[in-house]
Amino acid sequence: MQLTGAEIVIECLKEQGVDTVFGYPGGTILNVYDALYKHADEINHILTSHEQGAAHAADGYARATGKVGVCMATSGPGATNLVTGIATAYMDSIPIVAITANVNLPALGKDSFQEVDIAGVTMPITKHGYIVKDINVLADTIRKAFQIAQSGRPGPVLVDITKDVTANTCEYTYQPAVKPVYENKYTEEQLDEVVKLMEQAEKPYMYIGGGVILSGASEQVRELARKLDCPVCDTLMGKGAFDGYDDMYTGMIGMHGTKTSNLGVSECDLLVALGARFSDRVIGDPKTFAANAKIIHIDIDAAEVNKNIRTDASLVGDLKDVLAEVNQKLSQKSHPEWKAHILDLKKKYPLDYNHEVLTCPYVIEQIDQATKGEAIISTDVGQHQMWAAQYYHYTKPRTFLSSGGLGTMGYGLGACIGAKMGRPDKICINIAGDGCFRMNMNELATASRYNIPIIQVVINNAVLGMVRQWQTLFYGQRYSQTVLKDKVDYCKVAEALGCQAYRVTKKEEVLPTIEKAIAANAPVLIECVIDPDDKVFPMVPAGKPIDEVFDEKDMEK
């Protein structure tokens, strides 16, 4: 059938099973929005308050559902406003497709009104980028974009379409979506070498990252942990891949990891890294990281192997498939003395905080209690992000959404909206510091416009908490531009944007307020006022060995 380019865009989205799109219209993309209007009963469009919010919402939708998130924007500033969200998805390997429109083909390259080479701008932060100048290749380009976004190591793909292509017509034929395929790139000998190292280990440790969640390999990881009979730590991106209540789960590793994880990995004789990239925030000093251990690295991206840490054996492939083979070959192991030692470390070095006053860890624990650990938690970046990683028990994958690689302030609220659209059955809560919340708090208007029942928790310490912590510890308490004490009333802001709002200043107010917010089934903001000098512990100074981890008690000594 003969369709316009704009209609082909919509038909291709339907082919891919897209049910929700986040975006903001403008002049060059008007034809696409006009076609979208005619398909409102098939594709739900969420008009965000800012294009960055649309990109973060598509990202949150993708993380929460495992499907490809989709966002749209017009040319020029509309497209460039997507850039931070695209970069966030790229750093964390999240599959999104960003569709933008550009000026008419004859106007390209002439500094036309609202013209930007968005494909060029986003080249370093996408898996692939297209600019479509011919309607005859439009449908196949969109199909390729979805295929690339999902295949191998996932990531964002940009499709930029000139306005005249969206208006032109050509023949369109429906094609069903093709499942992404991936071929594992290892030999039987390499597989046997990995299993041999596991069989020989006396003090094994597993270190799991976001790739476990992206692969859907949580069950295989849990089976391997049982067969290898070893403790398990995770990265920020790996939260929920392993049961946070399991005895042998030791918490996060790295700069704000637990003492148990950091000391345990420093003592182990085999480190099995699964779907993790040995980030600088994890390894500290690369010369000393897991210095006593043989290292196995299993990842879908060959470029990550031996990039930051030299390995003794590696397998490049999809974790779910690879671990199924490893589990089949590996015999049941037993390491009672090693496990007992790790359990002793857990008892000796528990996470702790000041229980006398209202703190963020206390708020997180109350959220955990109120939601029974079943909520989807999104965060922004900073102290509250680390506390949310430390004190909420994540038991299932796709329940912790956070900007790990890029560290994007303002990420969480858009992501929370996207998650709730993708998983309406889940309680969705965004936890943000007051500094982060200011970045994109206008997205509360999006939540209220559509009555999306998300809960926004603002941890208000009137400072940029994590930067202040560094200024306190390493910059002689010179608080340069990190104090936010001013006249902003976050509860009034939330109410002005159409949401319910509550301010909490005492411990006893926390749980009843959270329960009230959940029962409201509407967008709600909860402001929690805490001390500006609360700090995240444990901590490892940047670039130092992770076994030099310290906490508040160490500082007192």
C-alpha positions as CSV (number, residue, x, y, z in Angstrom):
1,M,0.0,0.0,0.0
2,Q,1.1,3.6,-0.6
3,L,1.9,5.5,2.6
4,T,3.6,8.7,3.5
5,G,6.9,8.5,5.3
6,A,5.3,9.6,8.5
7,E,2.7,6.8,8.2
8,I,5.6,4.3,7.5
9,V,7.3,5.4,10.8
10,I,4.1,4.6,12.7
11,E,3.6,1.2,10.9
12,C,7.2,0.2,11.6
13,L,6.8,1.1,15.3
14,K,3.7,-1.2,15.3
15,E,5.7,-3.9,13.6
16,Q,8.2,-3.8,16.5
17,G,5.5,-4.0,19.1
18,V,6.0,-0.5,20.4
19,D,3.1,0.5,22.7
20,T,4.4,3.7,24.2
21,V,6.5,6.6,22.8
22,F,7.9,9.6,24.8
23,G,8.5,12.8,23.0
24,Y,7.9,16.5,22.2
25,P,6.7,17.8,18.8
26,G,8.0,20.6,16.7
27,G,8.0,21.9,13.1
28,T,10.1,19.3,11.3
29,I,8.5,16.3,12.9
30,L,4.9,17.5,12.6
31,N,4.0,15.0,9.9
32,V,5.0,12.1,12.2
33,Y,2.9,13.6,15.0
34,D,0.0,14.0,12.6
35,A,0.2,10.3,11.7
36,L,0.6,9.4,15.4
37,Y,-2.7,11.3,16.1
38,K,-4.5,8.9,13.9
39,H,-3.1,5.9,15.7
40,A,-3.6,7.1,19.3
41,D,-5.6,3.9,20.1
42,E,-2.5,1.8,19.2
43,I,0.5,3.8,20.3
44,N,0.3,5.8,23.6
45,H,2.3,9.0,23.4
46,I,3.5,10.7,26.6
47,L,4.3,14.4,26.1
48,T,7.1,15.1,28.5
49,S,8.0,18.6,29.8
50,H,11.4,18.5,28.1
51,E,13.1,16.3,25.5
52,Q,15.7,15.2,28.0
53,G,12.8,13.8,30.1
54,A,11.6,11.9,27.0
55,A,15.0,10.3,26.5
56,H,15.2,9.3,30.2
57,A,11.6,8.0,30.2
58,A,12.4,5.8,27.1
59,D,15.5,4.6,29.0
60,G,13.5,3.8,32.2
61,Y,10.9,2.0,30.1
62,A,13.6,-0.1,28.5
63,R,15.3,-1.0,31.8
64,A,12.0,-1.9,33.6
65,T,10.5,-4.0,30.7
66,G,13.5,-5.4,28.7
67,K,11.9,-3.9,25.6
68,V,13.3,-1.1,23.4
69,G,12.4,2.3,24.6
70,V,11.4,5.0,22.0
71,C,11.6,8.7,22.1
72,M,11.0,11.4,19.5
73,A,12.0,15.0,19.0
74,T,12.1,17.7,16.4
75,S,15.2,19.1,14.7
76,G,17.8,21.5,16.2
77,P,17.4,22.1,20.0
78,G,14.7,19.4,20.2
79,A,17.2,16.8,19.0
80,T,20.1,18.2,21.0
81,N,18.0,18.1,24.1
82,L,18.0,14.3,23.7
83,V,21.8,14.0,23.8
84,T,22.3,13.6,27.6
85,G,19.6,10.9,27.7
86,I,21.1,9.1,24.7
87,A,24.6,9.2,26.3
88,T,23.1,7.9,29.6
89,A,21.6,4.9,27.7
90,Y,24.9,4.3,25.8
91,M,27.0,4.2,28.9
92,D,24.7,1.7,30.6
93,S,24.0,-0.4,27.4
94,I,20.2,0.4,27.3
95,P,18.3,-0.3,24.1
96,I,16.5,2.8,22.9
97,V,15.6,4.2,19.5
98,A,15.6,8.0,19.2
99,I,13.6,9.3,16.2
100,T,14.2,12.9,15.1
101,A,13.3,14.9,12.1
102,N,15.4,17.3,10.2
103,V,15.0,20.1,7.7
104,N,14.0,19.3,4.1
105,L,16.7,17.7,2.0
106,P,17.4,20.8,-0.1
107,A,17.9,22.8,3.1
108,L,20.4,20.4,4.6
109,G,23.9,21.8,5.2
110,K,22.8,25.5,4.7
111,D,22.5,26.5,8.4
112,S,18.7,26.4,7.9
113,F,16.4,27.3,10.8
114,Q,16.7,24.7,13.6
115,E,19.1,22.6,11.5
116,V,21.6,20.4,13.4
117,D,23.6,17.4,12.2
118,I,22.2,15.3,15.1
119,A,23.6,12.1,13.6
120,G,27.1,13.6,13.7
121,V,26.5,15.0,17.2
122,T,25.5,11.6,18.6
123,M,28.0,9.5,16.7
124,P,30.2,8.8,19.8
125,I,27.2,8.0,22.0
126,T,25.1,5.7,19.9
127,K,25.6,2.1,18.6
128,H,24.6,3.5,15.2
129,G,23.1,6.6,13.7
130,Y,21.1,7.1,10.4
131,I,20.0,10.1,8.5
132,V,17.2,9.1,6.1
133,K,17.1,11.1,2.9
134,D,15.2,8.7,0.7
135,I,11.7,7.4,1.6
136,N,12.4,4.1,-0.1
137,V,14.9,3.1,2.6
138,L,12.9,4.5,5.5
139,A,11.1,1.3,6.6
140,D,14.2,-0.9,6.4
141,T,16.3,1.7,8.3
142,I,13.8,1.8,11.2
143,R,13.8,-2.0,11.3
144,K,17.6,-2.1,11.4
145,A,17.6,0.5,14.2
146,F,15.5,-1.8,16.4
147,Q,17.6,-4.8,15.5
148,I,20.9,-3.1,16.3
149,A,19.6,-1.6,19.6
150,Q,18.7,-5.1,20.9
151,S,21.5,-7.2,19.4
152,G,24.8,-8.1,21.1
153,R,25.6,-5.5,23.7
154,P,22.4,-3.3,23.7
155,G,22.5,0.4,23.2
156,P,20.8,3.5,21.7
157,V,20.3,4.0,17.9
158,L,19.4,7.3,16.3
159,V,17.2,7.7,13.2
160,D,17.1,11.2,11.8
161,I,14.6,11.8,8.9
162,T,14.4,14.8,6.7
163,K,10.9,16.4,6.7
164,D,10.3,15.9,3.0
165,V,10.8,12.2,3.5
166,T,8.0,12.2,6.1
167,A,5.7,13.8,3.5
168,N,6.7,11.8,0.4
169,T,4.9,8.5,-0.4
170,C,6.0,5.1,-1.4
171,E,4.9,1.4,-1.3
172,Y,4.9,-0.1,2.2
173,T,4.7,-3.8,3.0
174,Y,4.4,-5.1,6.5
175,Q,7.3,-7.2,7.9
176,P,7.2,-9.0,11.3
177,A,9.8,-8.0,13.8
178,V,12.9,-10.2,13.6
179,K,14.4,-11.4,16.9
180,P,17.9,-10.3,17.5
181,V,20.4,-13.1,17.1
182,Y,23.9,-13.4,18.6
183,E,26.6,-16.0,18.0
184,N,28.8,-16.9,21.0
185,K,32.5,-16.4,20.2
186,Y,34.4,-19.0,22.2
187,T,35.8,-22.5,21.7
188,E,35.2,-25.7,23.7
189,E,38.8,-25.4,24.9
190,Q,38.2,-21.9,26.3
191,L,35.0,-23.1,28.0
192,D,36.9,-26.1,29.5
193,E,39.7,-23.7,30.8
194,V,37.1,-21.6,32.6
195,V,35.5,-24.6,34.2
196,K,39.0,-25.9,35.2
197,L,39.8,-22.7,37.0
198,M,36.5,-22.9,38.8
199,E,37.1,-26.5,39.8
200,Q,40.6,-25.6,41.2
201,A,39.6,-22.5,43.2
202,E,39.5,-22.7,47.0
203,K,38.4,-19.1,47.6
204,P,36.2,-18.1,44.7
205,Y,34.2,-14.9,44.5
206,M,31.6,-13.8,41.9
207,Y,31.4,-10.2,40.8
208,I,28.2,-9.5,38.7
209,G,27.2,-6.5,36.6
210,G,24.5,-5.1,34.5
211,G,25.1,-7.6,31.7
212,V,23.4,-10.2,33.9
213,I,20.2,-8.2,33.9
214,L,20.4,-7.3,30.2
215,S,20.9,-11.0,29.3
216,G,18.1,-12.2,31.5
217,A,20.7,-14.5,33.2
218,S,19.8,-14.1,36.8
219,E,18.7,-17.7,37.3
220,Q,21.8,-19.0,35.7
221,V,24.0,-16.8,37.9
222,R,22.2,-18.0,41.0
223,E,22.7,-21.6,39.9
224,L,26.4,-21.0,39.3
225,A,26.7,-19.4,42.8
226,R,25.2,-22.5,44.3
227,K,27.4,-24.9,42.3
228,L,30.6,-22.9,42.9
229,D,29.6,-22.4,46.5
230,C,30.9,-18.9,46.7
231,P,30.0,-15.4,47.9
232,V,28.6,-12.9,45.4
233,C,29.0,-9.1,45.1
234,D,27.5,-6.8,42.5
235,T,28.0,-3.4,40.8
236,L,25.5,-0.6,40.9
237,M,24.2,-1.8,37.6
238,G,23.9,-5.4,38.8
239,K,21.4,-4.7,41.6
240,G,18.6,-7.3,41.6
241,A,20.4,-9.8,39.5
242,F,21.2,-11.7,42.8
243,D,18.9,-12.0,45.8
244,G,19.8,-9.2,48.3
245,Y,18.7,-11.4,51.2
246,D,20.9,-14.4,50.3
247,D,23.4,-15.2,53.0
248,M,26.3,-15.3,50.5
249,Y,25.4,-11.9,49.0
250,T,27.9,-9.4,50.3
251,G,26.6,-6.2,48.7
252,M,28.2,-3.7,46.3
253,I,31.9,-3.6,45.5
254,G,34.1,-0.6,44.9
255,M,34.2,3.0,46.0
256,H,31.1,2.8,48.1
257,G,31.0,-1.0,48.3
258,T,30.8,-2.9,51.6
259,K,33.9,-3.7,53.5
260,T,33.0,-7.4,53.1
261,S,33.0,-7.2,49.3
262,N,36.1,-5.1,49.0
263,L,38.1,-7.2,51.5
264,G,36.8,-10.5,50.2
265,V,37.6,-9.8,46.6
266,S,41.1,-8.7,47.7
267,E,41.6,-12.1,49.4
268,C,40.0,-14.4,46.9
269,D,42.0,-16.8,44.7
270,L,39.4,-16.7,41.8
271,L,37.3,-13.8,40.7
272,V,34.5,-14.6,38.3
273,A,33.3,-11.4,36.6
274,L,30.0,-11.7,34.8
275,G,28.6,-9.0,32.6
276,A,30.7,-6.3,34.3
277,R,33.3,-4.0,32.8
278,F,35.7,-3.4,35.7
279,S,34.8,0.3,36.0
280,D,37.2,2.6,37.7
281,R,34.6,3.0,40.5
282,V,34.8,-0.7,41.1
283,I,38.5,-1.5,40.8
284,G,40.1,1.5,42.4
285,D,43.8,1.0,41.8
286,P,44.0,-1.5,38.8
287,K,47.5,-2.7,39.9
288,T,46.2,-4.0,43.2
289,F,42.7,-5.1,42.3
290,A,42.1,-8.8,43.1
291,A,45.9,-9.2,43.1
292,N,45.7,-12.7,44.7
293,A,43.2,-14.1,42.2
294,K,43.0,-15.7,38.9
295,I,40.4,-13.7,36.9
296,I,37.6,-15.1,34.6
297,H,35.7,-12.6,32.6
298,I,32.5,-13.5,30.7
299,D,30.9,-10.8,28.7
300,I,29.0,-10.2,25.4
301,D,31.4,-7.5,24.3
302,A,34.9,-8.6,23.3
303,A,36.2,-5.1,23.6
304,E,35.7,-5.2,27.4
305,V,37.9,-8.2,27.9
306,N,41.4,-7.2,29.0
307,K,40.5,-3.5,28.6
308,N,40.8,-2.4,32.3
309,I,42.0,-5.6,34.0
310,R,44.1,-8.5,32.6
311,T,42.2,-11.8,32.8
312,D,43.4,-15.4,33.0
313,A,40.5,-16.8,31.0
314,S,37.5,-15.3,29.2
315,L,34.4,-16.2,27.2
316,V,32.7,-13.8,24.8
317,G,29.1,-14.6,24.5
318,D,25.5,-14.1,25.8
319,L,25.7,-14.8,29.5
320,K,22.5,-16.7,29.7
321,D,23.7,-19.2,27.1
322,V,27.3,-19.3,28.3
323,L,26.4,-19.9,31.9
324,A,24.0,-22.7,31.0
325,E,27.0,-24.5,29.5
326,V,29.3,-23.7,32.4
327,N,26.7,-24.9,34.9
328,Q,26.3,-28.1,33.0
329,K,30.1,-28.8,33.0
330,L,30.9,-27.7,36.5
331,S,30.7,-30.2,39.4
332,Q,29.3,-29.3,42.7
333,K,31.9,-27.5,44.8
334,S,32.1,-26.9,48.6
335,H,34.1,-24.2,50.3
336,P,32.9,-24.1,54.0
337,E,35.9,-22.4,55.5
338,W,35.9,-19.6,52.9
339,K,32.2,-19.0,53.2
340,A,32.5,-19.0,57.0
341,H,35.2,-16.4,56.7
342,I,33.1,-14.2,54.5
343,L,30.1,-14.5,56.8
344,D,32.4,-13.4,59.7
345,L,33.3,-10.3,57.7
346,K,29.6,-9.6,57.2
347,K,29.0,-9.8,60.9
348,K,32.1,-7.7,61.7
349,Y,31.5,-5.0,59.1
350,P,27.7,-4.4,58.7
351,L,26.4,-1.3,57.0
352,D,25.5,1.2,59.6
353,Y,24.3,4.8,60.1
354,N,23.1,7.2,62.8
355,H,19.9,5.8,64.2
356,E,19.2,8.8,66.5
357,V,18.0,11.2,63.7
358,L,16.3,11.2,60.4
359,T,18.7,10.0,57.7
360,C,18.4,8.8,54.1
361,P,19.4,5.2,55.0
362,Y,16.5,5.2,57.4
363,V,14.1,6.5,54.7
364,I,15.3,3.8,52.3
365,E,14.8,1.1,54.8
366,Q,11.2,2.3,55.4
367,I,10.6,2.3,51.7
368,D,11.9,-1.2,51.6
369,Q,9.5,-2.2,54.4
370,A,6.5,-0.4,52.9
371,T,7.0,-2.0,49.5
372,K,8.2,-5.4,50.8
373,G,11.1,-5.0,48.4
374,E,8.8,-5.3,45.4
375,A,9.0,-1.7,44.0
376,I,10.9,-0.4,41.1
377,I,13.4,2.1,42.5
378,S,14.9,4.8,40.3
379,T,17.5,7.3,41.5
380,D,19.4,10.3,40.4
381,V,23.1,10.5,41.2
382,G,25.0,11.2,44.4
383,Q,24.7,10.2,48.1
384,H,21.1,9.2,47.8
385,Q,21.9,6.9,44.9
386,M,24.6,5.1,47.0
387,W,22.3,4.8,50.0
388,A,19.5,3.4,47.7
389,A,21.9,0.8,46.5
390,Q,23.1,-0.1,50.0
391,Y,19.9,-0.1,52.1
392,Y,17.1,-1.4,49.8
393,H,17.0,-5.2,49.3
394,Y,16.7,-5.9,45.6
395,T,15.6,-9.4,44.9
396,K,14.6,-9.3,41.3
397,P,16.2,-7.9,38.1
398,R,14.9,-4.7,36.5
399,T,13.9,-3.2,39.8
400,F,16.8,-0.7,40.2
401,L,17.2,2.0,37.6
402,S,20.1,4.4,37.9
403,S,22.6,6.2,35.7
404,G,25.7,4.2,36.5
405,G,28.2,5.0,33.7
406,L,27.4,8.7,32.9
407,G,26.2,9.7,36.4
408,T,23.4,11.8,35.1
409,M,21.8,14.2,37.6
410,G,18.1,14.6,36.7
411,Y,17.8,11.1,35.3
412,G,15.5,9.5,37.8
413,L,12.2,11.2,37.5
414,G,11.9,10.7,33.7
415,A,13.1,7.1,34.2
416,C,10.5,6.5,36.9
417,I,7.7,7.8,34.6
418,G,8.9,5.5,31.8
419,A,9.1,2.5,34.2
420,K,5.6,3.1,35.4
421,M,4.3,3.3,31.9
422,G,6.0,0.0,31.1
423,R,5.2,-1.7,34.4
424,P,1.9,-0.3,35.6
425,D,1.6,-3.2,38.1
426,K,4.6,-2.0,40.0
427,I,5.0,0.7,42.7
428,C,7.5,3.1,41.1
429,I,9.6,5.4,43.3
430,N,12.2,7.9,42.4
431,I,14.8,8.9,45.0
432,A,16.6,12.1,44.3
433,G,18.7,14.6,46.2
434,D,17.5,18.2,46.1
435,G,20.4,19.2,43.8
436,C,19.4,16.5,41.3
437,F,15.7,17.1,41.6
438,R,16.1,20.7,40.5
439,M,17.5,19.5,37.1
440,N,14.3,18.0,35.8
441,M,11.6,18.6,38.4
442,N,9.4,19.9,35.6
443,E,8.6,16.3,34.7
444,L,6.3,16.3,37.7
445,A,3.9,18.1,35.3
446,T,4.1,15.1,33.0
447,A,3.2,12.8,35.8
448,S,0.2,15.0,36.9
449,R,-1.0,15.6,33.3
450,Y,-1.5,11.8,32.8
451,N,-2.1,11.0,36.5
452,I,0.9,8.6,36.4
453,P,1.0,7.3,40.0
454,I,4.7,7.7,40.8
455,I,6.3,8.7,44.1
456,Q,9.1,11.3,44.1
457,V,11.2,11.2,47.2
458,V,13.4,14.3,47.6
459,I,16.3,13.9,50.1
460,N,16.8,17.5,51.0
461,N,20.1,18.3,52.7
462,A,20.3,21.8,51.1
463,V,23.7,20.9,49.6
464,L,25.2,19.0,46.7
465,G,25.8,16.1,49.1
466,M,28.4,13.9,47.4
467,V,30.4,16.9,46.2
468,R,30.3,18.3,49.7
469,Q,31.4,15.0,51.1
470,W,34.5,15.2,48.9
471,Q,35.1,18.8,49.9
472,T,34.9,17.8,53.5
473,L,37.3,14.8,53.2
474,F,39.7,16.0,50.6
475,Y,39.4,19.8,50.0
476,G,39.8,21.2,53.5
477,Q,36.1,21.9,54.0
478,R,36.1,24.6,51.3
479,Y,32.4,24.4,50.2
480,S,32.7,26.1,46.9
481,Q,29.3,26.4,45.2
482,T,27.7,23.3,46.9
483,V,25.4,25.0,49.3
484,L,21.8,25.1,48.1
485,K,20.1,27.0,51.0
486,D,17.6,29.3,49.3
487,K,13.9,30.0,49.1
488,V,12.8,27.0,47.0
489,D,9.9,25.1,48.6
490,Y,9.8,21.7,46.9
491,C,6.3,20.8,48.3
492,K,4.8,24.0,46.9
493,V,6.6,23.4,43.6
494,A,5.1,19.9,43.4
495,E,1.6,21.2,44.3
496,A,1.9,23.9,41.7
497,L,2.7,21.2,39.1
498,G,-0.4,19.2,40.1
499,C,1.0,16.7,42.6
500,Q,0.3,15.9,46.2
501,A,3.2,16.8,48.5
502,Y,4.3,16.0,52.1
503,R,7.3,17.2,54.1
504,V,8.9,14.8,56.6
505,T,11.3,16.0,59.3
506,K,11.0,13.2,61.9
507,K,11.7,9.5,61.8
508,E,8.2,8.6,63.0
509,E,6.6,10.5,60.1
510,V,8.4,8.5,57.4
511,L,6.5,5.2,57.2
512,P,3.0,6.6,57.5
513,T,3.8,9.1,54.8
514,I,5.1,6.5,52.4
515,E,2.0,4.3,53.0
516,K,-0.2,7.3,52.4
517,A,1.6,8.1,49.1
518,I,1.2,4.5,47.9
519,A,-2.5,4.5,48.8
520,A,-3.0,7.7,46.9
521,N,-2.5,6.1,43.6
522,A,-1.5,9.5,42.2
523,P,1.7,11.4,41.6
524,V,3.1,12.3,45.1
525,L,6.2,14.1,46.3
526,I,7.7,13.4,49.7
527,E,10.4,15.8,50.9
528,C,12.7,14.4,53.6
529,V,14.9,16.9,55.4
530,I,18.2,15.5,56.6
531,D,21.5,16.9,57.9
532,P,23.8,18.5,55.3
533,D,26.9,16.6,56.6
534,D,25.6,13.1,56.5
535,K,28.1,11.0,54.6
536,V,28.1,7.8,52.5
537,F,30.2,5.1,54.1
538,P,32.1,2.8,53.5
539,M,34.3,4.7,51.0
540,V,37.5,4.2,49.0
541,P,39.3,7.3,47.8
542,A,39.5,7.5,44.0
543,G,42.3,5.4,42.6
544,K,43.2,3.8,45.9
545,P,43.3,0.0,46.5
546,I,39.8,-1.2,47.4
547,D,41.1,-2.9,50.5
548,E,41.8,0.5,51.9
549,V,38.1,1.0,52.4
550,F,37.2,3.0,55.5
551,D,34.1,4.1,57.4
552,E,33.1,6.6,60.0
553,K,34.5,4.4,62.9
554,D,37.9,4.3,61.0
555,M,37.9,8.1,60.7
556,E,37.2,8.4,64.5
557,K,40.2,6.2,65.2
